[in-house]
Amino acid sequence: MELETEIIVERIDVENPILITSFPGIGLVGTIATAHYIMELNLEAIGIVDSRLLPPVASLFEGVILPPVRIYQSTELGFVLIHSDVPIIPQAAIDMSKRIVRFAAEINARRIYSFAGVATFEDKKRVFAAATTRELLDEVKQHAEIFRMGTISGIAGSIMNECVAAKIPGIVLLGETLGFNPDPRAAANLIDAVNKIMNWKVSVEKLLKEAEIIEAQMQKLAEQARMQEERREEFPMYG
């Protein structure tokens, strides 16, 4: 099947990487987490994800144009990262998910991790996990609570569906938050859980220290994500 999503990369220097994906959703939990990886680890963009269904916008960083969905890599920690500055509309989500999972196969990714948020009424800042197989859950259950019932909406869920279809190991990690307001503390907890799962040591000190600044900076994107979620006639609690 011909897909409308194109992935353009200069090079991949990591063999059998972990592929991490995040797109704006509830609390911007995954988006804030991967933005922190990019800044904290000083990652450089190596490619983009392009689709005619993406909104006609360009991001800016210190005056430099950045396409809205970018690909990074960490040779030190062995991962490739897809980070989006824009919410993905439902019409684009399935096509983009299929292309991302094909890309994972092309680069011989050993796992796909999808980062997102989950809204609860408790806001204990827990991290929940779901996976494509029970064996994968065993890898993460010591450091994240199993997300036993519910739905994962948007592209985070769609990527996991494509992982099942393609028989590529997929794990989704959900940072607990109260709602759509940007939640850097939930993102920090998600990063801490990943540190334990992967035996990484990515510091979240700066993320917590600048939490209020991040909340203010990302409020507009959070509002866009909220409007996108409201357009879906799905369970609004998860995504």
C-alpha positions in Angstrom: 0.0 0.0 0.0 1.3 3.5 -1.0 1.6 5.7 2.1 1.3 9.5 2.2 3.9 9.8 5.0 7.5 10.1 4.0 10.5 9.6 6.3 13.7 11.4 5.1 16.9 10.6 7.1 20.5 11.6 6.4 21.9 8.6 8.3 21.4 6.2 11.2 24.5 5.5 13.2 22.9 3.2 15.8 22.6 -0.6 15.2 19.5 -2.3 16.4 18.3 0.9 18.1 15.3 1.5 20.4 12.9 3.7 18.5 11.1 6.3 20.8 8.1 8.2 19.5 6.1 11.0 21.0 3.3 13.3 19.8 1.4 16.0 21.6 -1.5 14.7 23.7 -2.8 14.8 27.2 -0.5 16.9 29.4 2.1 17.0 26.6 3.8 14.3 28.8 5.6 12.5 26.0 6.4 15.7 24.1 8.0 17.3 27.1 10.0 14.1 27.9 11.4 13.8 24.4 12.1 17.6 24.2 14.1 17.1 27.4 16.1 14.3 25.8 16.9 16.5 22.9 18.1 19.4 25.0 19.8 17.4 27.9 21.7 15.1 25.5 22.3 17.8 22.9 20.9 15.7 20.1 21.0 16.9 16.5 18.2 16.3 14.0 19.1 13.7 11.4 15.8 13.6 9.5 12.1 14.4 9.3 8.7 12.8 9.0 6.7 14.5 6.3 3.0 14.2 5.3 0.7 16.4 3.3 -1.8 15.9 6.3 0.5 17.8 8.7 -0.5 21.4 9.4 1.3 24.0 7.3 3.6 25.3 10.1 7.3 25.4 10.8 8.8 25.4 14.3 11.6 27.9 15.3 14.5 27.5 17.6 16.7 30.6 18.1 15.7 31.8 14.6 16.4 28.5 12.9 13.5 26.8 11.0 12.7 23.3 12.2 10.1 21.0 10.4 7.4 20.0 12.9 8.2 16.3 13.1 11.8 15.5 13.4 14.1 12.5 13.9 17.1 12.4 16.3 19.5 9.8 17.4 21.7 9.1 20.5 24.7 6.9 19.6 25.6 6.9 23.4 22.3 5.5 24.6 21.4 3.6 21.4 18.1 5.1 20.5 16.4 6.9 17.6 13.8 9.4 18.5 10.8 10.8 16.6 9.6 14.1 18.2 6.6 16.1 17.0 5.8 19.8 17.7 2.3 19.4 16.3 -0.8 17.3 17.1 -1.6 14.6 14.5 -5.1 14.6 13.2 -6.9 11.3 13.1 -6.9 11.2 9.3 -3.1 11.2 9.4 -2.5 9.0 12.4 -2.9 5.5 10.8 -0.9 6.4 7.7 1.9 7.9 9.8 1.9 5.0 12.2 2.3 2.5 9.4 5.2 4.4 8.0 6.9 4.7 11.4 6.6 1.0 12.0 8.0 0.3 8.5 10.8 2.6 9.4 11.5 0.7 12.6 11.8 -2.5 10.6 14.1 -0.8 8.0 16.5 0.3 10.8 16.3 -3.0 12.6 14.8 -1.4 15.7 14.6 -4.0 18.5 11.7 -2.1 20.3 9.3 0.7 19.7 8.5 2.8 22.8 5.6 5.3 22.5 5.5 8.0 25.2 2.2 9.6 26.0 0.0 10.8 28.9 -3.0 9.4 30.8 -5.4 11.6 32.7 -6.7 10.3 36.0 -8.6 11.9 38.9 -5.8 11.0 41.4 -2.7 12.5 39.8 -0.2 10.5 41.8 2.3 11.0 39.0 2.5 7.3 38.4 3.8 5.8 35.1 1.7 3.1 33.4 2.7 0.6 30.8 1.1 -1.5 28.1 2.8 -3.7 25.6 2.2 -5.8 22.5 3.0 -9.1 24.4 3.0 -10.3 28.0 6.7 -11.0 27.8 7.4 -7.3 27.0 5.3 -6.3 30.1 7.7 -8.4 32.2 10.5 -6.1 31.1 8.8 -3.0 32.5 6.4 -4.1 35.2 8.9 -3.5 38.1 9.2 0.2 37.1 5.7 1.0 35.8 2.2 0.0 36.7 0.4 -2.2 34.2 -2.3 -0.3 32.3 -4.9 -3.0 32.6 -8.1 -1.5 31.1 -9.1 1.4 28.9 -8.1 2.8 25.5 -5.1 4.6 24.2 -6.3 7.1 21.7 -4.5 9.0 18.9 -1.3 8.1 17.3 0.2 6.5 20.4 -2.4 3.8 20.3 -2.3 3.5 16.5 1.5 2.9 16.6 0.9 0.0 19.0 -1.8 -1.4 16.7 0.7 -1.4 13.8 3.4 -3.0 16.0 1.0 -5.9 16.6 0.2 -6.2 12.9 3.9 -6.1 12.0 5.0 -8.3 14.9 7.4 -5.6 16.1 7.8 -5.4 19.9 6.0 -2.3 21.1 5.7 -0.7 24.6 3.7 2.4 25.5 4.6 4.3 28.6 1.9 6.7 30.0 2.7 9.5 32.5 -0.1 10.2 34.8 -1.5 13.7 34.8 -4.7 15.6 35.7 -5.6 16.9 32.3 -4.4 18.9 29.3 -2.3 21.5 31.0 1.5 20.9 30.3 2.9 18.6 33.0 6.7 18.6 33.2 6.6 16.7 36.5 4.7 13.8 34.9 7.3 13.9 32.1 10.1 13.8 34.6 8.5 10.7 36.2 8.3 9.1 32.8 12.0 9.8 32.2 12.9 8.4 35.6 10.9 5.2 34.8 12.8 4.9 31.5 16.1 5.4 33.3 15.3 2.3 35.5 14.0 0.2 32.6 17.0 1.0 30.4 19.6 1.5 33.1 20.1 5.1 31.8 21.1 8.1 33.9 19.3 11.1 32.1 19.0 13.8 34.7 15.6 15.5 35.2 16.9 18.2 37.5 16.7 21.0 34.9 13.2 19.8 33.8 11.9 20.1 37.4 13.7 23.4 38.1 12.2 25.0 35.0 8.8 23.3 35.3 6.8 26.6 35.5 8.6 28.2 32.5 7.9 25.0 30.5 4.3 25.0 31.5 3.9 28.6 30.3 5.8 28.1 27.0 3.8 25.0 26.0 0.3 26.2 27.0 -0.7 27.0 23.4 0.4 23.6 22.2 -1.5 22.0 25.0 -4.6 23.8 24.0 -4.2 22.6 20.4 -3.8 19.0 21.7 -7.0 19.5 23.8 -9.0 20.7 20.8 -7.7 17.8 18.7 -8.7 15.3 21.4 -12.2 16.8 21.7 -12.7 16.2 18.0 -12.3 12.5 18.6 -15.5 10.7 19.7 -13.4 8.4 21.9 -12.8 8.1 25.6 -11.1 11.4 26.6 -9.3 9.9 29.6 -6.6 8.1 27.7 -4.1 9.2 25.1 
